[in-house]
Amino acid sequence: MNSSTTAFDNIYYKMLMQGQSLFSTDQALLATPSTKKLVAKYASTMEEYERAFVKSMIKMSSISGNGNEVRLNCRRVR
């Protein structure tokens, strides 16, 4: 379990590298070379993790309803 529940850090990735994930789906990130490389990078340096997080948040903030599907009910396609 993540011991830094109130901190914004890369402990999740460090724990994955140590085989201490909560779910098998999390540990599966180490099963393929491309995702294992990312997990290792984010575990080893907080700066890389922060950089990727910021980039992802900016990308997600640009998602709009124009040309994309926004569902009121995630289980149903109109």
PDB file of N, CA, C and O in Angstrom:
ATOM      1  N   MET A   1       0.838  -1.171   0.000  1.00  0.00           N
ATOM      2  CA  MET A   1       0.000   0.000   0.000  1.00  0.00           C
ATOM      3  C   MET A   1       0.885   1.236   0.000  1.00  0.00           C
ATOM      4  O   MET A   1       1.969   1.229   0.582  1.00  0.00           O
ATOM      5  N   ASN A   2       0.435   2.273  -0.636  1.00  0.00           N
ATOM      6  CA  ASN A   2       1.187   3.516  -0.739  1.00  0.00           C
ATOM      7  C   ASN A   2       1.244   4.209   0.618  1.00  0.00           C
ATOM      8  O   ASN A   2       0.211   4.569   1.181  1.00  0.00           O
ATOM      9  N   SER A   3       2.460   4.395   1.141  1.00  0.00           N
ATOM     10  CA  SER A   3       2.625   5.019   2.451  1.00  0.00           C
ATOM     11  C   SER A   3       2.614   6.540   2.387  1.00  0.00           C
ATOM     12  O   SER A   3       2.632   7.199   3.427  1.00  0.00           O
ATOM     13  N   SER A   4       2.583   7.103   1.193  1.00  0.00           N
ATOM     14  CA  SER A   4       2.623   8.564   1.054  1.00  0.00           C
ATOM     15  C   SER A   4       1.283   9.084   0.541  1.00  0.00           C
ATOM     16  O   SER A   4       1.229   9.791  -0.466  1.00  0.00           O
ATOM     17  N   THR A   5       0.219   8.737   1.225  1.00  0.00           N
ATOM     18  CA  THR A   5      -1.124   9.044   0.736  1.00  0.00           C
ATOM     19  C   THR A   5      -1.414  10.526   0.590  1.00  0.00           C
ATOM     20  O   THR A   5      -2.281  10.902  -0.199  1.00  0.00           O
ATOM     21  N   THR A   6      -0.721  11.375   1.322  1.00  0.00           N
ATOM     22  CA  THR A   6      -0.979  12.811   1.213  1.00  0.00           C
ATOM     23  C   THR A   6       0.079  13.531   0.393  1.00  0.00           C
ATOM     24  O   THR A   6       0.016  14.752   0.248  1.00  0.00           O
ATOM     25  N   ALA A   7       1.027  12.818  -0.134  1.00  0.00           N
ATOM     26  CA  ALA A   7       2.107  13.426  -0.915  1.00  0.00           C
ATOM     27  C   ALA A   7       1.929  13.122  -2.397  1.00  0.00           C
ATOM     28  O   ALA A   7       1.405  12.075  -2.778  1.00  0.00           O
ATOM     29  N   PHE A   8       2.372  14.054  -3.215  1.00  0.00           N
ATOM     30  CA  PHE A   8       2.383  13.833  -4.663  1.00  0.00           C
ATOM     31  C   PHE A   8       3.793  13.378  -5.015  1.00  0.00           C
ATOM     32  O   PHE A   8       4.715  14.187  -5.106  1.00  0.00           O
ATOM     33  N   ASP A   9       3.945  12.075  -5.211  1.00  0.00           N
ATOM     34  CA  ASP A   9       5.282  11.549  -5.468  1.00  0.00           C
ATOM     35  C   ASP A   9       5.227  10.321  -6.370  1.00  0.00           C
ATOM     36  O   ASP A   9       4.165   9.955  -6.874  1.00  0.00           O
ATOM     37  N   ASN A  10       6.364   9.702  -6.562  1.00  0.00           N
ATOM     38  CA  ASN A  10       6.476   8.560  -7.463  1.00  0.00           C
ATOM     39  C   ASN A  10       6.575   7.224  -6.716  1.00  0.00           C
ATOM     40  O   ASN A  10       7.079   6.246  -7.269  1.00  0.00           O
ATOM     41  N   ILE A  11       6.109   7.174  -5.488  1.00  0.00           N
ATOM     42  CA  ILE A  11       6.206   5.949  -4.698  1.00  0.00           C
ATOM     43  C   ILE A  11       5.460   4.782  -5.348  1.00  0.00           C
ATOM     44  O   ILE A  11       5.865   3.629  -5.198  1.00  0.00           O
ATOM     45  N   TYR A  12       4.390   5.068  -6.058  1.00  0.00           N
ATOM     46  CA  TYR A  12       3.647   4.017  -6.767  1.00  0.00           C
ATOM     47  C   TYR A  12       4.581   3.239  -7.690  1.00  0.00           C
ATOM     48  O   TYR A  12       4.556   2.008  -7.703  1.00  0.00           O
ATOM     49  N   TYR A  13       5.400   3.945  -8.457  1.00  0.00           N
ATOM     50  CA  TYR A  13       6.308   3.300  -9.402  1.00  0.00           C
ATOM     51  C   TYR A  13       7.447   2.587  -8.680  1.00  0.00           C
ATOM     52  O   TYR A  13       7.896   1.528  -9.120  1.00  0.00           O
ATOM     53  N   LYS A  14       7.910   3.155  -7.588  1.00  0.00           N
ATOM     54  CA  LYS A  14       8.953   2.502  -6.794  1.00  0.00           C
ATOM     55  C   LYS A  14       8.441   1.177  -6.236  1.00  0.00           C
ATOM     56  O   LYS A  14       9.150   0.171  -6.244  1.00  0.00           O
ATOM     57  N   MET A  15       7.205   1.191  -5.753  1.00  0.00           N
ATOM     58  CA  MET A  15       6.620  -0.035  -5.207  1.00  0.00           C
ATOM     59  C   MET A  15       6.413  -1.083  -6.292  1.00  0.00           C
ATOM     60  O   MET A  15       6.604  -2.274  -6.045  1.00  0.00           O
ATOM     61  N   LEU A  16       6.023  -0.655  -7.493  1.00  0.00           N
ATOM     62  CA  LEU A  16       5.886  -1.603  -8.606  1.00  0.00           C
ATOM     63  C   LEU A  16       7.213  -2.293  -8.888  1.00  0.00           C
ATOM     64  O   LEU A  16       7.259  -3.506  -9.092  1.00  0.00           O
ATOM     65  N   MET A  17       8.282  -1.521  -8.898  1.00  0.00           N
ATOM     66  CA  MET A  17       9.605  -2.085  -9.182  1.00  0.00           C
ATOM     67  C   MET A  17      10.024  -3.094  -8.115  1.00  0.00           C
ATOM     68  O   MET A  17      10.821  -3.992  -8.387  1.00  0.00           O
ATOM     69  N   GLN A  18       9.490  -2.950  -6.906  1.00  0.00           N
ATOM     70  CA  GLN A  18       9.805  -3.872  -5.812  1.00  0.00           C
ATOM     71  C   GLN A  18       8.810  -5.030  -5.722  1.00  0.00           C
ATOM     72  O   GLN A  18       8.892  -5.859  -4.815  1.00  0.00           O
ATOM     73  N   GLY A  19       7.869  -5.079  -6.669  1.00  0.00           N
ATOM     74  CA  GLY A  19       6.873  -6.143  -6.667  1.00  0.00           C
ATOM     75  C   GLY A  19       5.810  -5.978  -5.598  1.00  0.00           C
ATOM     76  O   GLY A  19       5.185  -6.957  -5.191  1.00  0.00           O
ATOM     77  N   GLN A  20       5.594  -4.756  -5.138  1.00  0.00           N
ATOM     78  CA  GLN A  20       4.654  -4.497  -4.055  1.00  0.00           C
ATOM     79  C   GLN A  20       3.405  -3.753  -4.523  1.00  0.00           C
ATOM     80  O   GLN A  20       2.953  -2.814  -3.868  1.00  0.00           O
ATOM     81  N   SER A  21       2.868  -4.166  -5.626  1.00  0.00           N
ATOM     82  CA  SER A  21       1.651  -3.510  -6.111  1.00  0.00           C
ATOM     83  C   SER A  21       0.433  -4.107  -5.422  1.00  0.00           C
ATOM     84  O   SER A  21       0.471  -5.222  -4.902  1.00  0.00           O
ATOM     85  N   LEU A  22      -0.635  -3.343  -5.434  1.00  0.00           N
ATOM     86  CA  LEU A  22      -1.869  -3.791  -4.808  1.00  0.00           C
ATOM     87  C   LEU A  22      -2.662  -4.720  -5.725  1.00  0.00           C
ATOM     88  O   LEU A  22      -3.286  -5.677  -5.266  1.00  0.00           O
ATOM     89  N   PHE A  23      -2.632  -4.427  -7.025  1.00  0.00           N
ATOM     90  CA  PHE A  23      -3.405  -5.195  -7.998  1.00  0.00           C
ATOM     91  C   PHE A  23      -2.495  -5.848  -9.031  1.00  0.00           C
ATOM     92  O   PHE A  23      -1.441  -5.305  -9.363  1.00  0.00           O
ATOM     93  N   SER A  24      -2.893  -6.999  -9.533  1.00  0.00           N
ATOM     94  CA  SER A  24      -2.106  -7.680 -10.567  1.00  0.00           C
ATOM     95  C   SER A  24      -2.075  -6.863 -11.850  1.00  0.00           C
ATOM     96  O   SER A  24      -1.116  -6.951 -12.617  1.00  0.00           O
ATOM     97  N   THR A  25      -3.115  -6.067 -12.092  1.00  0.00           N
ATOM     98  CA  THR A  25      -3.127  -5.215 -13.289  1.00  0.00           C
ATOM     99  C   THR A  25      -2.048  -4.142 -13.207  1.00  0.00           C
ATOM    100  O   THR A  25      -1.499  -3.740 -14.233  1.00  0.00           O
ATOM    101  N   ASP A  26      -1.741  -3.677 -12.012  1.00  0.00           N
ATOM    102  CA  ASP A  26      -0.644  -2.720 -11.845  1.00  0.00           C
ATOM    103  C   ASP A  26       0.689  -3.402 -12.141  1.00  0.00           C
ATOM    104  O   ASP A  26       1.520  -2.865 -12.873  1.00  0.00           O
ATOM    105  N   GLN A  27       0.882  -4.574 -11.574  1.00  0.00           N
ATOM    106  CA  GLN A  27       2.135  -5.301 -11.760  1.00  0.00           C
ATOM    107  C   GLN A  27       2.333  -5.693 -13.218  1.00  0.00           C
ATOM    108  O   GLN A  27       3.468  -5.885 -13.656  1.00  0.00           O
ATOM    109  N   ALA A  28       1.250  -5.813 -13.973  1.00  0.00           N
ATOM    110  CA  ALA A  28       1.333  -6.154 -15.397  1.00  0.00           C
ATOM    111  C   ALA A  28       2.067  -5.086 -16.200  1.00  0.00           C
ATOM    112  O   ALA A  28       2.517  -5.349 -17.315  1.00  0.00           O
ATOM    113  N   LEU A  29       2.191  -3.886 -15.643  1.00  0.00           N
ATOM    114  CA  LEU A  29       2.952  -2.837 -16.335  1.00  0.00           C
ATOM    115  C   LEU A  29       4.411  -3.236 -16.538  1.00  0.00           C
ATOM    116  O   LEU A  29       5.100  -2.674 -17.389  1.00  0.00           O
ATOM    117  N   LEU A  30       4.875  -4.200 -15.763  1.00  0.00           N
ATOM    118  CA  LEU A  30       6.259  -4.661 -15.896  1.00  0.00           C
ATOM    119  C   LEU A  30       6.399  -5.806 -16.896  1.00  0.00           C
ATOM    120  O   LEU A  30       7.506  -6.288 -17.135  1.00  0.00           O
ATOM    121  N   ALA A  31       5.299  -6.239 -17.473  1.00  0.00           N
ATOM    122  CA  ALA A  31       5.307  -7.405 -18.361  1.00  0.00           C
ATOM    123  C   ALA A  31       5.817  -7.105 -19.763  1.00  0.00           C
ATOM    124  O   ALA A  31       6.306  -8.007 -20.444  1.00  0.00           O
ATOM    125  N   THR A  32       5.713  -5.872 -20.202  1.00  0.00           N
ATOM    126  CA  THR A  32       6.188  -5.528 -21.546  1.00  0.00           C
ATOM    127  C   THR A  32       7.335  -4.532 -21.442  1.00  0.00           C
ATOM    128  O   THR A  32       7.333  -3.666 -20.567  1.00  0.00           O
ATOM    129  N   PRO A  33       8.307  -4.652 -22.327  1.00  0.00           N
ATOM    130  CA  PRO A  33       9.493  -3.789 -22.259  1.00  0.00           C
ATOM    131  C   PRO A  33       9.187  -2.290 -22.290  1.00  0.00           C
ATOM    132  O   PRO A  33       9.822  -1.520 -21.570  1.00  0.00           O
ATOM    133  N   SER A  34       8.228  -1.869 -23.108  1.00  0.00           N
ATOM    134  CA  SER A  34       7.959  -0.429 -23.222  1.00  0.00           C
ATOM    135  C   SER A  34       7.378   0.156 -21.931  1.00  0.00           C
ATOM    136  O   SER A  34       7.780   1.238 -21.504  1.00  0.00           O
ATOM    137  N   THR A  35       6.433  -0.558 -21.309  1.00  0.00           N
ATOM    138  CA  THR A  35       5.858  -0.030 -20.072  1.00  0.00           C
ATOM    139  C   THR A  35       6.803  -0.234 -18.887  1.00  0.00           C
ATOM    140  O   THR A  35       6.827   0.581 -17.965  1.00  0.00           O
ATOM    141  N   LYS A  36       7.572  -1.306 -18.909  1.00  0.00           N
ATOM    142  CA  LYS A  36       8.553  -1.530 -17.844  1.00  0.00           C
ATOM    143  C   LYS A  36       9.597  -0.414 -17.844  1.00  0.00           C
ATOM    144  O   LYS A  36      10.040   0.030 -16.784  1.00  0.00           O
ATOM    145  N   LYS A  37       9.982   0.032 -19.023  1.00  0.00           N
ATOM    146  CA  LYS A  37      10.953   1.129 -19.139  1.00  0.00           C
ATOM    147  C   LYS A  37      10.395   2.412 -18.527  1.00  0.00           C
ATOM    148  O   LYS A  37      11.109   3.134 -17.832  1.00  0.00           O
ATOM    149  N   LEU A  38       9.114   2.693 -18.789  1.00  0.00           N
ATOM    150  CA  LEU A  38       8.484   3.884 -18.210  1.00  0.00           C
ATOM    151  C   LEU A  38       8.386   3.783 -16.690  1.00  0.00           C
ATOM    152  O   LEU A  38       8.669   4.753 -15.986  1.00  0.00           O
ATOM    153  N   VAL A  39       7.991   2.630 -16.184  1.00  0.00           N
ATOM    154  CA  VAL A  39       7.893   2.432 -14.738  1.00  0.00           C
ATOM    155  C   VAL A  39       9.256   2.651 -14.095  1.00  0.00           C
ATOM    156  O   VAL A  39       9.355   3.325 -13.069  1.00  0.00           O
ATOM    157  N   ALA A  40      10.299   2.092 -14.683  1.00  0.00           N
ATOM    158  CA  ALA A  40      11.651   2.254 -14.141  1.00  0.00           C
ATOM    159  C   ALA A  40      12.081   3.719 -14.163  1.00  0.00           C
ATOM    160  O   ALA A  40      12.694   4.207 -13.212  1.00  0.00           O
ATOM    161  N   LYS A  41      11.759   4.413 -15.245  1.00  0.00           N
ATOM    162  CA  LYS A  41      12.134   5.826 -15.361  1.00  0.00           C
ATOM    163  C   LYS A  41      11.421   6.659 -14.303  1.00  0.00           C
ATOM    164  O   LYS A  41      12.047   7.490 -13.644  1.00  0.00           O
ATOM    165  N   TYR A  42      10.128   6.447 -14.136  1.00  0.00           N
ATOM    166  CA  TYR A  42       9.365   7.226 -13.165  1.00  0.00           C
ATOM    167  C   TYR A  42       9.741   6.857 -11.726  1.00  0.00           C
ATOM    168  O   TYR A  42       9.666   7.700 -10.833  1.00  0.00           O
ATOM    169  N   ALA A  43      10.141   5.619 -11.501  1.00  0.00           N
ATOM    170  CA  ALA A  43      10.568   5.203 -10.165  1.00  0.00           C
ATOM    171  C   ALA A  43      11.911   5.816  -9.795  1.00  0.00           C
ATOM    172  O   ALA A  43      12.164   6.110  -8.627  1.00  0.00           O
ATOM    173  N   SER A  44      12.762   6.006 -10.780  1.00  0.00           N
ATOM    174  CA  SER A  44      14.122   6.467 -10.489  1.00  0.00           C
ATOM    175  C   SER A  44      14.253   7.973 -10.345  1.00  0.00           C
ATOM    176  O   SER A  44      15.175   8.449  -9.683  1.00  0.00           O
ATOM    177  N   THR A  45      13.354   8.730 -10.948  1.00  0.00           N
ATOM    178  CA  THR A  45      13.477  10.184 -10.855  1.00  0.00           C
ATOM    179  C   THR A  45      12.122  10.873 -10.775  1.00  0.00           C
ATOM    180  O   THR A  45      11.273  10.722 -11.653  1.00  0.00           O
ATOM    181  N   MET A  46      11.946  11.620  -9.716  1.00  0.00           N
ATOM    182  CA  MET A  46      10.701  12.357  -9.514  1.00  0.00           C
ATOM    183  C   MET A  46      10.495  13.391 -10.618  1.00  0.00           C
ATOM    184  O   MET A  46       9.357  13.657 -11.003  1.00  0.00           O
ATOM    185  N   GLU A  47      11.557  13.968 -11.123  1.00  0.00           N
ATOM    186  CA  GLU A  47      11.457  14.994 -12.163  1.00  0.00           C
ATOM    187  C   GLU A  47      10.836  14.442 -13.442  1.00  0.00           C
ATOM    188  O   GLU A  47      10.006  15.106 -14.062  1.00  0.00           O
ATOM    189  N   GLU A  48      11.225  13.246 -13.839  1.00  0.00           N
ATOM    190  CA  GLU A  48      10.655  12.626 -15.042  1.00  0.00           C
ATOM    191  C   GLU A  48       9.172  12.336 -14.843  1.00  0.00           C
ATOM    192  O   GLU A  48       8.359  12.542 -15.744  1.00  0.00           O
ATOM    193  N   TYR A  49       8.835  11.859 -13.654  1.00  0.00           N
ATOM    194  CA  TYR A  49       7.430  11.582 -13.348  1.00  0.00           C
ATOM    195  C   TYR A  49       6.612  12.872 -13.393  1.00  0.00           C
ATOM    196  O   TYR A  49       5.541  12.905 -13.998  1.00  0.00           O
ATOM    197  N   GLU A  50       7.108  13.926 -12.760  1.00  0.00           N
ATOM    198  CA  GLU A  50       6.387  15.206 -12.763  1.00  0.00           C
ATOM    199  C   GLU A  50       6.221  15.751 -14.178  1.00  0.00           C
ATOM    200  O   GLU A  50       5.153  16.248 -14.535  1.00  0.00           O
ATOM    201  N   ARG A  51       7.269  15.657 -14.973  1.00  0.00           N
ATOM    202  CA  ARG A  51       7.225  16.158 -16.350  1.00  0.00           C
ATOM    203  C   ARG A  51       6.143  15.421 -17.154  1.00  0.00           C
ATOM    204  O   ARG A  51       5.350  16.046 -17.859  1.00  0.00           O
ATOM    205  N   ALA A  52       6.123  14.109 -17.040  1.00  0.00           N
ATOM    206  CA  ALA A  52       5.133  13.306 -17.768  1.00  0.00           C
ATOM    207  C   ALA A  52       3.718  13.576 -17.255  1.00  0.00           C
ATOM    208  O   ALA A  52       2.766  13.616 -18.035  1.00  0.00           O
ATOM    209  N   PHE A  53       3.587  13.759 -15.951  1.00  0.00           N
ATOM    210  CA  PHE A  53       2.274  14.029 -15.367  1.00  0.00           C
ATOM    211  C   PHE A  53       1.718  15.356 -15.877  1.00  0.00           C
ATOM    212  O   PHE A  53       0.556  15.436 -16.275  1.00  0.00           O
ATOM    213  N   VAL A  54       2.544  16.386 -15.862  1.00  0.00           N
ATOM    214  CA  VAL A  54       2.113  17.705 -16.341  1.00  0.00           C
ATOM    215  C   VAL A  54       1.714  17.635 -17.809  1.00  0.00           C
ATOM    216  O   VAL A  54       0.682  18.177 -18.203  1.00  0.00           O
ATOM    217  N   LYS A  55       2.526  16.972 -18.611  1.00  0.00           N
ATOM    218  CA  LYS A  55       2.230  16.843 -20.041  1.00  0.00           C
ATOM    219  C   LYS A  55       0.888  16.134 -20.249  1.00  0.00           C
ATOM    220  O   LYS A  55       0.090  16.545 -21.092  1.00  0.00           O
ATOM    221  N   SER A  56       0.648  15.086 -19.490  1.00  0.00           N
ATOM    222  CA  SER A  56      -0.610  14.336 -19.605  1.00  0.00           C
ATOM    223  C   SER A  56      -1.810  15.168 -19.180  1.00  0.00           C
ATOM    224  O   SER A  56      -2.858  15.127 -19.825  1.00  0.00           O
ATOM    225  N   MET A  57      -1.662  15.917 -18.103  1.00  0.00           N
ATOM    226  CA  MET A  57      -2.769  16.754 -17.629  1.00  0.00           C
ATOM    227  C   MET A  57      -3.107  17.845 -18.641  1.00  0.00           C
ATOM    228  O   MET A  57      -4.279  18.145 -18.866  1.00  0.00           O
ATOM    229  N   ILE A  58      -2.086  18.433 -19.246  1.00  0.00           N
ATOM    230  CA  ILE A  58      -2.320  19.454 -20.270  1.00  0.00           C
ATOM    231  C   ILE A  58      -3.042  18.837 -21.460  1.00  0.00           C
ATOM    232  O   ILE A  58      -3.978  19.424 -22.002  1.00  0.00           O
ATOM    233  N   LYS A  59      -2.601  17.653 -21.862  1.00  0.00           N
ATOM    234  CA  LYS A  59      -3.235  16.969 -22.990  1.00  0.00           C
ATOM    235  C   LYS A  59      -4.699  16.643 -22.681  1.00  0.00           C
ATOM    236  O   LYS A  59      -5.572  16.842 -23.526  1.00  0.00           O
ATOM    237  N   MET A  60      -4.964  16.148 -21.482  1.00  0.00           N
ATOM    238  CA  MET A  60      -6.343  15.812 -21.116  1.00  0.00           C
ATOM    239  C   MET A  60      -7.220  17.055 -21.001  1.00  0.00           C
ATOM    240  O   MET A  60      -8.421  16.989 -21.260  1.00  0.00           O
ATOM    241  N   SER A  61      -6.637  18.176 -20.619  1.00  0.00           N
ATOM    242  CA  SER A  61      -7.437  19.396 -20.469  1.00  0.00           C
ATOM    243  C   SER A  61      -7.916  19.941 -21.805  1.00  0.00           C
ATOM    244  O   SER A  61      -8.835  20.759 -21.853  1.00  0.00           O
ATOM    245  N   SER A  62      -7.297  19.491 -22.885  1.00  0.00           N
ATOM    246  CA  SER A  62      -7.712  19.973 -24.201  1.00  0.00           C
ATOM    247  C   SER A  62      -8.802  19.105 -24.835  1.00  0.00           C
ATOM    248  O   SER A  62      -9.266  19.399 -25.937  1.00  0.00           O
ATOM    249  N   ILE A  63      -9.206  18.047 -24.153  1.00  0.00           N
ATOM    250  CA  ILE A  63     -10.276  17.192 -24.660  1.00  0.00           C
ATOM    251  C   ILE A  63     -11.590  17.963 -24.587  1.00  0.00           C
ATOM    252  O   ILE A  63     -11.946  18.518 -23.547  1.00  0.00           O
ATOM    253  N   SER A  64     -12.287  17.985 -25.687  1.00  0.00           N
ATOM    254  CA  SER A  64     -13.572  18.690 -25.715  1.00  0.00           C
ATOM    255  C   SER A  64     -14.641  17.773 -26.293  1.00  0.00           C
ATOM    256  O   SER A  64     -14.361  16.628 -26.648  1.00  0.00           O
ATOM    257  N   GLY A  65     -15.846  18.270 -26.384  1.00  0.00           N
ATOM    258  CA  GLY A  65     -16.938  17.504 -26.969  1.00  0.00           C
ATOM    259  C   GLY A  65     -16.943  17.573 -28.484  1.00  0.00           C
ATOM    260  O   GLY A  65     -17.718  16.860 -29.121  1.00  0.00           O
ATOM    261  N   ASN A  66     -16.117  18.393 -29.071  1.00  0.00           N
ATOM    262  CA  ASN A  66     -16.073  18.542 -30.524  1.00  0.00           C
ATOM    263  C   ASN A  66     -15.282  17.400 -31.153  1.00  0.00           C
ATOM    264  O   ASN A  66     -14.068  17.303 -30.975  1.00  0.00           O
ATOM    265  N   GLY A  67     -15.969  16.549 -31.878  1.00  0.00           N
ATOM    266  CA  GLY A  67     -15.294  15.443 -32.554  1.00  0.00           C
ATOM    267  C   GLY A  67     -14.980  14.271 -31.649  1.00  0.00           C
ATOM    268  O   GLY A  67     -14.471  13.252 -32.114  1.00  0.00           O
ATOM    269  N   ASN A  68     -15.270  14.394 -30.382  1.00  0.00           N
ATOM    270  CA  ASN A  68     -15.047  13.313 -29.430  1.00  0.00           C
ATOM    271  C   ASN A  68     -16.393  12.875 -28.881  1.00  0.00           C
ATOM    272  O   ASN A  68     -17.378  13.609 -28.962  1.00  0.00           O
ATOM    273  N   GLU A  69     -16.426  11.710 -28.340  1.00  0.00           N
ATOM    274  CA  GLU A  69     -17.665  11.202 -27.763  1.00  0.00           C
ATOM    275  C   GLU A  69     -17.670  11.468 -26.267  1.00  0.00           C
ATOM    276  O   GLU A  69     -16.814  10.959 -25.545  1.00  0.00           O
ATOM    277  N   VAL A  70     -18.604  12.243 -25.804  1.00  0.00           N
ATOM    278  CA  VAL A  70     -18.785  12.493 -24.382  1.00  0.00           C
ATOM    279  C   VAL A  70     -20.092  11.826 -23.980  1.00  0.00           C
ATOM    280  O   VAL A  70     -21.161  12.181 -24.477  1.00  0.00           O
ATOM    281  N   ARG A  71     -19.998  10.867 -23.082  1.00  0.00           N
ATOM    282  CA  ARG A  71     -21.181  10.096 -22.694  1.00  0.00           C
ATOM    283  C   ARG A  71     -21.738  10.572 -21.359  1.00  0.00           C
ATOM    284  O   ARG A  71     -20.992  10.848 -20.420  1.00  0.00           O
ATOM    285  N   LEU A  72     -23.044  10.662 -21.297  1.00  0.00           N
ATOM    286  CA  LEU A  72     -23.702  10.934 -20.028  1.00  0.00           C
ATOM    287  C   LEU A  72     -23.757   9.660 -19.196  1.00  0.00           C
ATOM    288  O   LEU A  72     -23.698   9.704 -17.967  1.00  0.00           O
ATOM    289  N   ASN A  73     -23.871   8.529 -19.877  1.00  0.00           N
ATOM    290  CA  ASN A  73     -23.872   7.225 -19.245  1.00  0.00           C
ATOM    291  C   ASN A  73     -22.748   6.426 -19.896  1.00  0.00           C
ATOM    292  O   ASN A  73     -22.834   6.082 -21.075  1.00  0.00           O
ATOM    293  N   CYS A  74     -21.704   6.131 -19.142  1.00  0.00           N
ATOM    294  CA  CYS A  74     -20.525   5.463 -19.710  1.00  0.00           C
ATOM    295  C   CYS A  74     -20.811   4.067 -20.245  1.00  0.00           C
ATOM    296  O   CYS A  74     -20.030   3.537 -21.036  1.00  0.00           O
ATOM    297  N   ARG A  75     -21.913   3.468 -19.826  1.00  0.00           N
ATOM    298  CA  ARG A  75     -22.250   2.112 -20.260  1.00  0.00           C
ATOM    299  C   ARG A  75     -23.029   2.067 -21.559  1.00  0.00           C
ATOM    300  O   ARG A  75     -23.238   0.992 -22.121  1.00  0.00           O
ATOM    301  N   ARG A  76     -23.457   3.210 -22.036  1.00  0.00           N
ATOM    302  CA  ARG A  76     -24.337   3.211 -23.195  1.00  0.00           C
ATOM    303  C   ARG A  76     -23.827   4.154 -24.278  1.00  0.00           C
ATOM    304  O   ARG A  76     -23.465   5.298 -24.002  1.00  0.00           O
ATOM    305  N   VAL A  77     -23.805   3.659 -25.513  1.00  0.00           N
ATOM    306  CA  VAL A  77     -23.464   4.479 -26.670  1.00  0.00           C
ATOM    307  C   VAL A  77     -24.768   4.941 -27.278  1.00  0.00           C
ATOM    308  O   VAL A  77     -25.691   4.144 -27.451  1.00  0.00           O
ATOM    309  N   ARG A  78     -24.855   6.199 -27.600  1.00  0.00           N
ATOM    310  CA  ARG A  78     -26.104   6.735 -28.171  1.00  0.00           C
ATOM    311  C   ARG A  78     -26.356   6.209 -29.545  1.00  0.00           C
ATOM    312  O   ARG A  78     -27.360   6.559 -30.165  1.00  0.00           O
TER     313      ARG A  78
END
